Amino acid sequence: MTDTSQRTRPLRVLAAMSGGVDSAVAAARAAEAGHDVTGVHLALSANPQSFRTGARGCCTIEDSRDARRAADVIGIPFYVWDLADRFREDVVEDFVAEYEAGRTPNPCLRCNEKIKFAALLDKALALGFDAVCTGHYAKIVTLPDGSRELHRASDMAKDQSYVLGVLDEQQLAHALFPLGDTLTTKGEIRAEAERRGLAVAKKPDSHDICFIADGDTQGFLAQRLGRAEGDIVDESGAKLGTHEGAYGFTIGQRKGLRIGTPAADGKPRYVLDISPVDNTVTVGPAAALDVTGLTAIKPRWCGTAPTGPGVYTAQLRAHGGETEVSAELVDGTLRVTFTEPVRGVAPGQAIVLYDGTRVVGSATIATTARREAATA
């Protein structure tokens, strides 16, 4: 297998520059490798003044200026492209709708699928570019037959292949991840940026959801969905308290339940189910969170779709670990069984399947099977 994090022939590359240190170093490495690089910053907010300052979020006027300064130092052309309408429709409105339906979405994964490697890539190809370059930590491998695979980054501590699991082979053919082979600490990436004269070397990493400036997801959703009081009940249906909107809860949540009545065994209770139909949140013991299997829809394969049942490892959240599963695609639905029960699995999340370091593909979790149901 041949790693194509550094292509052998010069390409016309569009480098997506967020204004952070990773994308700046990725653009610099692409240019240093001999590619014809143009930098672009994506304006994703119609009102960026309302976004954060400092270390929260991304995609602000401040970030645009940081990206422009980095491009100037690298010595590449730089543009700002307005994709705010697409971002609002495909990411922000999807995020709100998913929570309203009682699901837990991943907006970063949706942004990669719909914005960076769809809207941006389509525009780049139409303008004659060969590839889009980003600062993600992941690797693209080219097989002898010319097909491409997505693999985990060399440094597992920084691996971001989970949020790229929505990319198909055609998109991988036009993607470039210059940081994928980096076996260094983030401090060393910052040191490299400093050696290159990039002012973003000491800029804090962004955190939280980029379009929620203050990190208050519940407040953000309440503004858009309104407050809707409903019941918090136990597994028997007994009312334990009330809430101001079922969208403010996630499966596995323990804190912030505000239940006045303690559990009979004195142990904490967790969110087990969110029902948007009757606006009810069900809570119960931690053991009731054990999931033995799931179904997932809208599968996307990083190459040829697998046939028949197979054994894989699965990742269920961006910073989660791997767990062994058996999986099979049946009539367009991915059916997954866990070797050992796992907790905190919620509809709306993405499950990404791996074969060793290779990303097989991803799908959106639709339903889960609990231990009790499996043994009933």
C-alpha positions as CSV (number, residue, x, y, z in Angstrom):
1,M,0.0,0.0,0.0
2,T,1.1,3.5,-0.7
3,D,0.4,6.4,1.6
4,T,-0.7,9.4,-0.4
5,S,-0.5,12.0,2.4
6,Q,2.2,13.5,0.2
7,R,1.3,13.0,-3.5
8,T,4.2,12.2,-6.0
9,R,3.0,14.7,-8.7
10,P,2.3,18.4,-8.0
11,L,-1.4,19.1,-7.7
12,R,-3.6,22.2,-7.7
13,V,-4.7,22.2,-4.1
14,L,-7.4,24.2,-2.3
15,A,-6.4,24.4,1.4
16,A,-9.3,24.9,3.7
17,M,-7.9,27.3,6.4
18,S,-10.0,27.6,9.5
19,G,-7.6,30.1,11.2
20,G,-6.2,27.5,13.5
21,V,-2.7,26.0,13.8
22,D,-3.5,22.5,12.2
23,S,-4.9,23.8,8.9
24,A,-2.1,26.4,8.7
25,V,0.6,23.8,9.1
26,A,-1.2,21.5,6.6
27,A,-1.3,24.2,4.0
28,A,2.3,25.0,4.6
29,R,3.3,21.3,4.2
30,A,1.3,21.0,1.0
31,A,3.0,24.0,-0.4
32,E,6.4,22.8,0.7
33,A,5.7,19.4,-1.0
34,G,5.5,21.3,-4.3
35,H,1.8,21.6,-4.8
36,D,0.2,24.7,-6.2
37,V,-1.8,25.7,-3.1
38,T,-4.5,28.3,-2.7
39,G,-5.9,29.1,0.7
40,V,-9.6,29.5,1.4
41,H,-11.5,30.4,4.6
42,L,-15.1,29.4,4.8
43,A,-17.5,32.1,6.1
44,L,-20.1,29.9,7.7
45,S,-22.0,32.5,9.8
46,A,-24.2,35.2,8.4
47,N,-23.5,37.2,11.6
48,P,-20.0,36.2,12.7
49,Q,-19.9,39.1,15.2
50,S,-22.2,37.0,17.3
51,F,-19.7,34.2,17.5
52,R,-17.0,33.7,20.1
53,T,-13.7,35.4,20.9
54,G,-10.8,33.4,22.3
55,A,-10.8,29.6,22.3
56,R,-14.5,28.8,21.7
57,G,-15.9,27.7,18.4
58,C,-14.4,28.6,15.0
59,C,-15.3,30.3,11.8
60,T,-15.3,34.0,13.1
61,I,-14.0,37.2,11.6
62,E,-11.0,36.7,13.9
63,D,-10.3,33.3,12.4
64,S,-10.6,34.7,8.9
65,R,-7.9,37.3,9.6
66,D,-5.7,34.7,11.2
67,A,-6.1,32.4,8.2
68,R,-5.2,35.3,5.8
69,R,-2.1,36.2,7.8
70,A,-1.0,32.5,7.7
71,A,-1.5,32.4,3.9
72,D,0.6,35.5,3.5
73,V,3.4,34.0,5.4
74,I,3.2,30.7,3.4
75,G,3.1,32.8,0.3
76,I,-0.1,31.4,-1.3
77,P,-3.2,33.2,-2.7
78,F,-6.1,33.5,-0.2
79,Y,-9.8,33.9,-0.5
80,V,-12.9,33.9,1.7
81,W,-15.9,31.9,0.4
82,D,-19.4,32.5,1.8
83,L,-21.0,29.2,2.5
84,A,-23.2,30.5,5.3
85,D,-26.5,29.6,3.7
86,R,-25.4,26.0,3.0
87,F,-24.0,25.7,6.5
88,R,-27.2,26.9,8.1
89,E,-29.4,24.5,6.1
90,D,-27.2,21.4,6.1
91,V,-25.6,21.7,9.6
92,V,-27.4,24.1,11.9
93,E,-30.9,23.3,10.9
94,D,-30.2,19.6,10.8
95,F,-28.7,19.9,14.3
96,V,-31.9,21.6,15.7
97,A,-34.2,19.1,13.9
98,E,-32.3,16.1,15.2
99,Y,-32.6,17.3,18.8
100,E,-36.3,18.1,18.3
101,A,-36.8,14.5,17.2
102,G,-35.1,13.2,20.3
103,R,-31.8,12.3,18.6
104,T,-28.2,13.3,19.3
105,P,-26.4,14.6,16.2
106,N,-22.7,15.2,15.4
107,P,-22.5,18.6,13.7
108,C,-18.7,18.2,12.9
109,L,-19.3,15.0,11.0
110,R,-22.2,16.6,9.1
111,C,-20.0,19.6,8.3
112,N,-17.4,17.3,6.7
113,E,-20.0,15.5,4.8
114,K,-22.1,18.4,3.5
115,I,-19.7,21.4,3.5
116,K,-16.0,20.6,3.3
117,F,-16.2,17.6,1.1
118,A,-19.4,18.4,-0.8
119,A,-20.1,22.1,-1.3
120,L,-16.4,23.1,-1.0
121,L,-15.0,20.1,-3.0
122,D,-17.6,20.5,-5.7
123,K,-16.7,24.2,-6.1
124,A,-13.0,23.4,-6.0
125,L,-13.3,20.7,-8.8
126,A,-15.4,23.1,-10.9
127,L,-12.6,25.7,-10.7
128,G,-10.0,23.1,-11.8
129,F,-8.5,22.2,-8.5
130,D,-7.3,18.6,-8.0
131,A,-7.8,18.2,-4.2
132,V,-9.0,19.9,-1.0
133,C,-6.5,19.9,1.8
134,T,-7.5,20.1,5.5
135,G,-5.7,19.9,8.8
136,H,-7.4,16.6,9.9
137,Y,-5.3,13.9,11.4
138,A,-6.1,10.9,9.1
139,K,-4.4,9.0,6.2
140,I,-5.4,8.2,2.7
141,V,-3.8,5.0,1.2
142,T,-3.8,4.1,-2.5
143,L,-4.0,0.5,-3.4
144,P,-2.2,-1.1,-6.4
145,D,-5.5,-0.9,-8.4
146,G,-5.7,2.8,-7.8
147,S,-8.6,2.7,-5.4
148,R,-8.2,4.6,-2.1
149,E,-8.8,3.9,1.5
150,L,-9.1,6.1,4.6
151,H,-7.0,5.0,7.6
152,R,-6.5,6.2,11.1
153,A,-3.7,8.8,11.7
154,S,-0.3,7.4,12.7
155,D,-0.8,9.1,16.1
156,M,-3.9,7.6,17.6
157,A,-4.0,10.3,20.3
158,K,-4.9,12.8,17.5
159,D,-6.8,10.6,15.1
160,Q,-9.8,12.3,13.6
161,S,-10.9,9.6,11.1
162,Y,-14.2,9.2,13.0
163,V,-15.5,12.5,11.7
164,L,-14.3,11.7,8.2
165,G,-16.1,8.3,8.1
166,V,-18.8,9.9,5.9
167,L,-16.4,10.3,2.9
168,D,-16.8,8.0,-0.1
169,E,-14.0,6.8,-2.4
170,Q,-14.6,9.6,-4.9
171,Q,-14.2,12.2,-2.2
172,L,-11.1,10.5,-0.9
173,A,-9.7,10.7,-4.4
174,H,-9.7,14.5,-4.1
175,A,-8.7,14.9,-0.4
176,L,-5.3,15.6,1.1
177,F,-4.4,15.3,4.8
178,P,-0.8,16.4,5.3
179,L,-0.8,15.8,9.1
180,G,-1.9,12.2,8.9
181,D,1.6,10.8,9.3
182,T,2.6,13.1,12.1
183,L,3.9,11.2,15.1
184,T,4.4,14.3,17.2
185,T,2.6,16.0,20.0
186,K,0.4,19.0,19.5
187,G,3.2,21.0,21.1
188,E,5.6,20.0,18.3
189,I,3.0,21.0,15.7
190,R,2.9,24.4,17.4
191,A,6.7,24.5,17.4
192,E,6.7,23.8,13.6
193,A,4.2,26.6,13.1
194,E,6.4,28.9,15.1
195,R,9.5,27.9,13.0
196,R,7.5,28.7,9.9
197,G,6.6,32.1,11.2
198,L,2.9,31.4,11.6
199,A,1.3,33.6,14.2
200,V,-1.3,31.0,15.0
201,A,1.4,28.8,16.6
202,K,0.1,29.8,20.1
203,K,-3.6,30.1,19.3
204,P,-5.8,27.9,21.6
205,D,-7.6,25.0,20.0
206,S,-11.3,25.5,19.3
207,H,-13.7,23.6,21.5
208,D,-17.5,22.9,21.7
209,I,-19.9,23.4,18.7
210,C,-18.7,26.2,16.5
211,F,-22.1,27.8,16.0
212,I,-22.9,27.9,19.7
213,A,-20.8,30.8,20.9
214,D,-21.2,30.3,24.7
215,G,-21.2,26.5,24.7
216,D,-24.8,26.5,26.1
217,T,-26.4,23.9,23.8
218,Q,-29.6,23.8,25.8
219,G,-30.0,27.6,25.7
220,F,-29.3,27.6,21.9
221,L,-32.0,25.0,21.4
222,A,-34.5,26.7,23.7
223,Q,-34.2,29.9,21.6
224,R,-35.1,28.0,18.5
225,L,-37.6,25.4,19.7
226,G,-39.1,27.2,22.7
227,R,-39.7,25.9,26.2
228,A,-42.0,23.0,26.4
229,E,-42.6,21.5,29.9
230,G,-42.9,17.8,30.1
231,D,-42.5,14.9,32.6
232,I,-39.5,13.1,33.8
233,V,-40.5,9.5,34.6
234,D,-38.9,6.3,35.8
235,E,-39.0,3.0,34.0
236,S,-42.5,2.2,35.4
237,G,-43.9,5.5,34.2
238,A,-44.1,7.1,37.6
239,K,-43.6,10.9,37.5
240,L,-40.4,12.1,39.2
241,G,-40.2,15.7,38.0
242,T,-40.6,18.0,35.1
243,H,-38.4,19.5,32.4
244,E,-38.6,22.6,30.1
245,G,-37.8,20.7,26.9
246,A,-36.9,17.1,26.1
247,Y,-34.4,18.4,23.6
248,G,-32.2,19.5,26.5
249,F,-31.3,15.9,27.4
250,T,-29.1,13.2,25.9
251,I,-29.1,9.4,26.4
252,G,-26.7,8.6,29.3
253,Q,-26.9,12.0,30.9
254,R,-26.6,12.0,34.7
255,K,-26.2,15.6,35.7
256,G,-28.8,18.3,35.6
257,L,-31.9,16.0,35.9
258,R,-33.2,18.0,38.8
259,I,-35.2,15.1,40.3
260,G,-36.4,15.8,43.8
261,T,-37.2,12.1,44.7
262,P,-34.1,10.0,45.3
263,A,-33.8,6.5,43.8
264,A,-34.9,3.6,46.1
265,D,-31.3,2.2,46.0
266,G,-29.8,5.7,46.5
267,K,-27.8,5.4,43.3
268,P,-27.7,8.0,40.5
269,R,-30.1,7.8,37.6
270,Y,-29.4,8.4,34.0
271,V,-31.5,9.4,30.9
272,L,-32.6,6.2,29.3
273,D,-35.0,7.4,26.7
274,I,-36.3,10.7,25.1
275,S,-39.7,10.7,23.6
276,P,-40.5,13.8,21.5
277,V,-44.0,12.5,20.8
278,D,-45.2,13.0,24.4
279,N,-42.3,15.2,25.5
280,T,-41.3,12.7,28.2
281,V,-37.8,11.9,29.5
282,T,-37.3,8.4,31.1
283,V,-34.6,7.9,33.6
284,G,-33.2,4.8,35.4
285,P,-30.2,3.0,36.7
286,A,-26.8,2.8,34.9
287,A,-27.2,-0.9,34.1
288,A,-30.3,-0.1,32.0
289,L,-28.0,1.8,29.6
290,D,-26.3,-1.3,28.5
291,V,-26.8,-1.7,24.7
292,T,-26.2,-5.1,23.1
293,G,-27.0,-4.1,19.5
294,L,-28.3,-1.4,17.2
295,T,-29.6,-0.6,13.7
296,A,-28.1,2.3,11.7
297,I,-29.3,4.0,8.5
298,K,-27.9,6.1,5.7
299,P,-24.6,4.0,5.4
300,R,-21.7,5.7,3.6
301,W,-18.8,3.5,2.6
302,C,-15.1,4.6,2.3
303,G,-14.8,2.4,-0.7
304,T,-16.7,-0.7,-1.8
305,A,-19.6,-1.6,0.5
306,P,-19.0,-4.8,2.5
307,T,-21.0,-7.9,1.6
308,G,-22.3,-10.4,4.1
309,P,-21.7,-10.4,7.9
310,G,-18.3,-9.3,9.2
311,V,-16.4,-8.7,12.4
312,Y,-15.1,-5.1,12.9
313,T,-14.2,-2.6,15.6
314,A,-16.6,0.3,16.0
315,Q,-16.2,3.9,17.3
316,L,-19.4,5.6,18.6
317,R,-18.2,9.1,19.4
318,A,-15.4,11.4,18.2
319,H,-13.2,10.9,21.3
320,G,-14.4,7.4,22.2
321,G,-12.6,4.1,22.2
322,E,-13.1,1.1,20.0
323,T,-15.4,-1.9,20.7
324,E,-15.7,-5.2,18.8
325,V,-18.8,-5.8,16.8
326,S,-20.4,-8.0,14.2
327,A,-22.2,-6.1,11.5
328,E,-24.2,-6.8,8.3
329,L,-25.9,-4.6,5.8
330,V,-29.5,-5.9,5.3
331,D,-31.8,-4.1,2.9
332,G,-29.9,-0.9,3.3
333,T,-29.9,-1.0,7.1
334,L,-26.7,-1.8,9.1
335,R,-27.4,-4.3,11.8
336,V,-24.8,-4.3,14.6
337,T,-24.2,-6.6,17.6
338,F,-21.7,-5.8,20.3
339,T,-19.4,-8.4,21.6
340,E,-19.7,-6.8,25.0
341,P,-22.5,-4.3,26.0
342,V,-21.7,-0.6,25.7
343,R,-23.3,2.4,27.3
344,G,-24.2,5.9,26.2
345,V,-25.3,4.9,22.7
346,A,-28.0,7.3,21.4
347,P,-30.0,7.5,18.2
348,G,-28.6,10.2,15.9
349,Q,-25.0,9.4,16.7
350,A,-22.7,8.0,14.0
351,I,-21.2,4.6,14.2
352,V,-18.0,4.2,12.3
353,L,-16.7,0.7,11.5
354,Y,-13.0,-0.1,11.2
355,D,-11.0,-3.1,9.9
356,G,-7.7,-2.6,11.7
357,T,-6.8,1.0,11.0
358,R,-8.9,1.1,7.8
359,V,-12.2,3.1,8.0
360,V,-14.9,0.8,6.4
361,G,-17.7,3.3,6.6
362,S,-20.2,5.0,8.8
363,A,-24.0,5.1,9.4
364,T,-26.4,7.0,11.6
365,I,-27.8,5.1,14.6
366,A,-31.6,4.7,14.3
367,T,-32.5,2.2,17.2
368,T,-30.7,0.4,20.0
369,A,-31.3,-2.9,21.8
370,R,-30.9,-2.9,25.5
371,R,-29.8,-5.8,27.6
372,E,-33.2,-6.2,29.3
373,A,-34.9,-6.4,25.9
374,A,-32.4,-9.0,24.7
375,T,-32.9,-11.2,27.7
376,A,-36.6,-10.7,28.1
